[in-house]
Structure formats: structure tokens, C-alpha cells
Amino acid sequence: MLISMSVLLSGTSGRVDAAGSRQPVLDVVVPVHNEETDLEPCLRRLHAHLSALPYPFRITVAENASSDATVEVAARVAAELPGVEVLVLPEPGRGRALRTAWLRSDAPVLVYMDVDLSTDLAALLPLVAPLISGHSDLAIGTRLSRSSRVVRGLKREVISRGYNLLLRRTLATSLSDAQCGFKAIRGDVARRLLPLVEDAGWFFDTELLVLAERAGLRIHEVPVDWIDDPDSRVDIVSTARADLAGIARMLRAFATGRLPVAELRAQIGRQPLPDPVPGVPAGLVTQLLRFAIVGVLSTLAYLAIFVLLRGTVGAQPANLAALLLTAVANTAANRRLTFGIRGGVGAARAQLQGLVVFALGLALTSGALWGLHAVTTPSRTAEVALLLVANAAATLLRFLLFRGWVFRPRTPLTTPDGGPAVLEMETSR
């Protein structure tokens, strides 16, 4: 039995705003080994960029067996900047550091980037957005897309392209750049895949991506701007040797059936699409688009019912019946499609509040009809035209009330306050 010890040093956990501390949506892990010189400017630049994003965050420095002052530098920066934590591991290995940091994280979206920040941070939001929305399971930066802008020497360019070509020919992957140090994964996906990943070094993320692709997970590729770090510590020869060994090991595992990829694919195929990350409201533009689609369908149904009933009952009863019949369906559709709320919890309350919104819409459209009949004897065409205008105004009112009242998030996210250094023991066999 091997006893390994990890030390977690933390500043204030999460971001603090007017609403107080919130659970981080993003946990950005930066694995480091003997990086006392570059670490502080990297952390300050990364922290400043994340502070401008709309999501609460944590930066986890995964220090693995440094022999210089990396730990001291990281601890000092963590004491100054809120949301920075330092995870100290006694053994080296980028893959080991990422696995440990990701498995202990409570954030729904986990990010990895190299300490040199060779990748332009402007690509960070496009990297995590598909995961936050529930569209994708993993996201990777690619330096080999036609739209990527890369500054590096010919030697590293040839090695990178050659390695990815080898992966495509041997492991049948379709990914363009498996080793770019700029990746993100949903926390729930990480907890299912990481126990299957064996490598603890540089082949770790390649193995993770191949397993994810074989399991049928959705991987989003983001073209990045990337500038080579001339002070890179990567030993190309030993890394290439380890990568070849990793490819051979995976080929044997696939051939013998030791990796349960088929079972994992079957499990994933039976599961529904993932929800958007809890606590992150859908963008206003997306909500407006979905609400508009539901609204158009509701309006067409409303007008069809009104015209159908108008021939047997008066205008006001027809308006009442048409609005009432479409209101319940409209509320249910917007709850599910526009605001991303699933399950039966709160559905009855939402329908009751939706009926209040319906009553306001009824008052608006009925008032418009009453005013029209008060001044003239309108034709059927004039009634329908007026109702179109009144219904458009009622639709805008309905959206504002749905977003700000009926489907407003009611459970604030909380996270434990950051505290002093915590000593934790981890036992592995």
C-alpha cells in the first residue's frame, strides 16, 4: 500500500459579488513542475481574464514534485488572489496531477491549460461555452485548424503534425490536435472516464480523448492562436517514446477487450442529453429565439382557434377560449425549451403563475377588442389584425414576466468559505 500526501492551500473559494460566494462553474487546473519563474505572471494574467467572464471560477495550481520554489510562489499568490488554490502532490506527472485535481473538484466544468499560456486566452470562452450549455461533453483547442494562428519552429510543427497523423492511422481518431495544452471536460463526464485512463504523464490527455471518442461522446474543437514557448521543458525524445508505448498499450487493450468501451458507449446511448450547467442562465439571445419560435406556434394556434370559434360564439368568448387553450401549452413549452427547466418539481407553481400572465394577456387583448368595438363595427379582418398587434404586445409582456418572475432561478448557489491550509491524506493501492 502506498500512502501519498497532498496539501491543499486555498484563498477565498469562488468569486465574490453582491450576492456573496458562489460555487465555481469553472475549475481551471494548471499543472506545474519547477515553474517558479513563470508561475506568478501566469496566475495573475489568468485570474484577471477569468474575472471578466460571467462565470464563478476557481484556479487550481496542481504542483507535482517541484524541487524549486514553485510551492512558495503558488502559496503566496493564492493568499493574495481570491479563488486560487494550490494542490501539492509528492509525485511528478502531468496526467496524475490533472486526474487528482479533476476528481476532487466540485465544479461542473473542468479546464486544463499549460502554465506558459501559449494559447491565447480569448479562446477560453468558446472552449467552455458548449460544455456549459450542454451541447458537448469535451472541448479541445486545436493548433492545426486552417483558421488557427500558430507561431512555432519547423521542428515542433513537423513533430506535432506527425504525431497526430500517427494517432489517426493507429487509433482511428478524427481529432486534429490531441496534445494542445488547452482542454475542458464536463465534471460528470470526467468522473466516468478518468478511472479508465492509465497514463500519468504526457499521454494522459491523448488517452482520455481517444476513450471519449470511442465511447461516442461529443468533442468540440476550437481553433486557437498559439505562440510557442522557447523555454519549454518537454523532453521530446522521452515524450515520443512514452507516447508510442501508450499507443501500443491502447491497441492491445482494444484488441483484447480490456477497455469496456462498448459498455460505456451503450450506457451513454441510453442517457438523455446533458442539461446546461446548473446556475448558469441561458443567454438572452438564445432565450429570445426559442421564445419567439414557441410564440409563433402559439399565435398560429391561437388565431386558428379564435377564427374557428368566432363563427359560433362572440369575439370575446372566442378570444378567452383561444387564449386559455394555448396558455397552458405555451407555459409548458417555454419552461422546457426556452428556460431549460426539466422535471416535475415546480411545474404546478409555474402553471399557476403562467395563468396570472395569461390573465394579463387576456386583459390586454380583450381591452383592445373592446376599444375597437366601442368606436366602430369592425370586419373580421380588422379584428384579426388588431389581435395580431395586441398579441405581439402580450407576447413581449409574457417573455419579461416568464424570465423575471415565473422561471427566475430561486436557489442561490453557495460554496464553503475559503479557509486556512488543509492537510489531506490520500491512500492508493
N, C-alpha and C positions, 0 to 999 in steps of 0.2 A: 504494500500500500504506500502510495506516495502522497505526502502531505505538502500542499503548496499554499503559500500565504499571499494574499493580495490586500493592499491597503487602499482605501478609498478616501481621498481628500476632496472636500467639496466646499464651494462657496454657496451662495443662495441658489436653491434649485428652482429652475424655471425662470420665466420672465415675470417681472412685477409691473403691473399697470394699475389703473384706477380701480380695477376690480380685485386687486390683490394677486397672490401667487396662483399660477395655473399649471396644470400638468403639461409637460412639454409634448408638443406634437412631433417635433424633430429631435432626434438624438444624433448629433454629428460626431462620429468617432474618428479620432486622429491617432493612429498607431505611431509611436516614436521609439527610436533606439539611438542613443548618443546624438541627440539633436539640440544640445544646449545653446547653440548659436542661433539657429533658425526658428526655434520654437516660439519665443515670445512675440516677435513681429507677426508670425503666422497667426497665433491665437488672437492678437489684438485686431488684426485685419479681418479675420473670420468672424469675431464677435461683433464688430461694427457692421459687417454685412448682414449677419443674421438679425441684428436688432432692427434693421429696416424692413424685414419681412413681416407678413401679417400673422405669423405663427409663433407660439411659445416654443422655446428651444432649450436644449442642453448641449454643451460641448464636452465630450469625454476624451481626455487625453489618455490613451492606452499605452502607458510606458512599459516596455518589456526589456528588463535586464540591462539597462544602460549602465555604463561604467564611468560616465562623466557626471556633470551637474544637472542633467536633464530633469530629474525629480525635483530638485530645489527650485529650478526656474519655473516648472509647471505649478508647483505648490504656491509660489509667490504670486503668479498671475491669477491662479484660482482664488486666492484670498482677495484680490482686487476687483475681479470681474464677476458679476453675478451670472450664474448658470454655467460655470466652468467646473468640472470635476476631474480629478486625477486618479486613474486606476493603475496601481503599481503591481506588475507581475514579475515573479522571480525568474521566469524563463523567456528567452527570446523567441521571436516568430510572429510575423505579421498576422498570419491566419489564426494562430492561437489567441492573439490579442483581440482580434475582431470577434471571434467566436465568444470569448469570455464577456466582452463589453456588450455585445448584442443580446446574448441570452439573459443577462441580468437587467437589461433595460426595460422600462415600463412604457417607453414611447411607442406610438403606433407606426411611426416611420423611422427607419434606421438608415443612417447615411455613413459612407466611408469616403475619406479623401486623404491624399498624401500630405505630409507636413509642409512640403515645399510650395504647395498651392500653385503648381504648374498650370492647372486648369483654371481658366477664368471663372470667377465666382458668379458671373452673370448667368451661367448655365445652371446654377443650383435650383432656382425656382422652376424652370422647365423640367429639371430632373425629378423633383419630388411631387409636382402637381398631379401627374397621372396616378400616383400612389395614394395621395390624399383624397382624390376624387373617387377612388375605387376602380378606375379604368384599367390599371396594370398592377402586377404583383412585384416586379422588379424594374429598375431603370438603370441604365449604364451610360456613361459618357463614351463617345467614340471619337478617336482622332483620325479615323480612316474613312470618314464620310467625305463626299465631294464638297460639302459645304463647311467642313471643319477647316480651321486655320491653324496650322501647326508649324512651329519653328524648332527644328532639331537637325542634328547632323545626319549625313547619309548613312552612317553605320547603324545608328539606332533605328532609322527609318526602315532599312532593309531587314534588320532583326525582327522588328515589330510585325511587318507585313509577312515575313517568312513564318513567324510563329503562328499567326492567325490563319495563314494558309494551311499550315500543318494541322491545326485543330479542325479545320473544315474537312480535310481529307481523311483524318483518322477517326475523330469523334463525331463527325457528321453534324457539326454545329453550323448554324446560319448566322451567328453573331459576327459582327465585323471587327470588334476590338475587345477581346476578353480581359486584357490586363491594364486597361486605363484605370488609374487610381482615383476613380470618381464614380461611385455607385450608390444605389439606395435600394432598400427592400422593405416591404411591409413587415411589421413585427410578428404578426400571426403566421406569415409565410416563413419567416426566419426560424421560428420555433419548430416548424415541421421539417425544414430542410437541413438545418445545421447538424443535427445528430447523425446525418448520413455523410457529412463531409469529413474526410480523414486527414487531409493535409493541414499542417500547422504553419506553413511558410508561404512562399510567393505563389504557389499553385492553388492556394485556397480559393480565391475568387473564381478562377477558371473552373475548378471542380464544382463550385456552387452553381455557376451559370449553366454548365452542361447538364447537371442534375435537374435544374429548374426547367430547362428547355425540354429534356426528355419526359418530364412529368406533365408537360402541357401548360405550364404557367406562362403568363403573358409578360414579355420582356420589352420594355420601351427603350429605344436608343436615342440619345440626344447628341447631335454634333456639338463639339466643343472647340474653343480656342485654347491652344496648349503651347506653352513655351518650355523647352527642355531645361532642366536644372543642371548646369555644368558640374555641380558638386554632388551629383547623385552617388549614393553609397552602394548601389546594387552591383553585385559581382555577377557579370553577365555569364561567365563560364559555368559557375556553380549553379546559378539560377536555371540556365538552359538544361543542365544535367538533371536537376530536380524536376523540371517541367517534363522532360522526356520520360522520367521514371513515373511521374504522375499519370501521363497519358497511357503508358503501358499498364499501370495498375487498374485504371478505369476500364480499359479494353478487356482485361481479364475479368473484372467484376461484371461487366455487361454480358460477356460470353458465358459465364458460369451462372448468372442469375443471382449473384450475391447481393447486388443492389436492388431493392424492391421497387424499381421504378414503375413497373406495370401496376402494382398495387397502389402506389401513390397517385398515378395518373387516374386510376379508377375512382379513388377517393375524391380527388379534385373534380372529376367529371360529374360526380353526384352532388356537389355542393353548389349553392347559389352564388351568383356574383357577389364579391365583397361589397359591403356598404362603404360609403365615404367615411373618412376618419371621424370618429365622434368629436363633437365640439367645434368642428370647422364648418361654418355655414357655407352653402353653395354660393358661388359668385352671383352678383345681382344680374349680370347679363344673361347667365345660364338660366337663372330662375325666371327672368322675364320671357325668354324664348320659350321655355316649357309651359309657362303660364299662358302665353299667347296661343300656343297650339291647343291646349285644353280649352281656352276661352273661345277660340274659333269654332271648335267642335260643339261646345256647349251652346254657343249663339245660334249655330245652324239648327241644332236640336230644338232650341227654344223657339225659333221662328217657325219651324215646321209644326210644332205642337200648337203654337198660337194661331197660325193660319188654319190648321185642321179644326180647332175648337171654335174659332171665331164664327164659323157658319152656323153653329147650333146654340152658342151662348154669346153673351155680350163681350165687348172688348176687355172690360175689367176682369170678369171671371176667367176669360181665356188667358189673360196676362198672368193672373195669380196661379193658375194651374200649370202653365208652361214654366214659370219661374220655380215653382215648388218642385216639379218633377226633375228639373235639371240641376237644382241646387245641391241635393244630396250627392248625386253622381259627381258634380263639379268639385265639391269639397273632398270627396274620397280620392279623386284622380289627382288633385293638386297636392294632397297630403303625401301620396306615394311618389308621384312623378316629379313635381316641382320642388318639394321641400325634403324629399328623401327620407320620410318617416315611415318605418315598416312596423308590422306587428299590431296587436290589438290594444296595447296599452295607450290610453288617451284618445282612442278613436271616437268613443261616445262623446267625450267632452268637446272634441274638435267639431263633431257634427252639430252639437248644441250651439257652439259659438258660430259655426257656419250658418245656422238658421238665423242668428242675430244679424249676420252680414247679409243674408238673403232678405231679411225684413227691410234693411236699409236700401238694398237694391230695388225691392218692391216699391218702397215709398218714392224712390227717385223716378222709376219708370211709370208708376201709376199717376204720380203727380204730373209728369209730362203729358200723359194721355188725358188726364182731367183738364189740364190747361188748354190742350188742343181742342177738345170738345166744347170748352167754355167759350171759345172765340169763333168757332166755325163748325160746319158739318163736314168732316174730312172724308176723303176717299180711302179705300183700303190701302192704296199705295202710299198715301200721306201718313197713315198710321204706322205702316211698316218702316218707312224712312225715319220718322220721329223715334220709333222704338230702337232703331239701329244706333242713333246718336245717344239716346238715353242709356241704352245697354252698354255702349262703349264707356260712358262716364261711370256707370255702375261697376264695370269690369275693373277700371283703374282703382276705384274705391275698394273693391274686393281684394285686389292684389296687395294694396297697402295694409289693409286690416289683416289679411292672412299672414303677411310677412312680419308685421309688427305686433300682432296680438295672438291670433289663433295658433300659428305654428312657430312662435318665438321660442328659442331654447329656454328651458326653465331650470335646468340643473347645472349650476356652475361647476367647472372643473376645479379641483383642488389638488394640491400636492403637499407632502410634508415639507416643513421649513428646513432649509439647509442648516446643518449643524457642524460641530467640530469633526475632526478626523475620526473615521470609524475603522476599526480593525476587524477584518473578517477572515475566517479560516475556510478554505475550500479543500475538500477531500476528493481525491480521484484515485481510481484503481489502475 
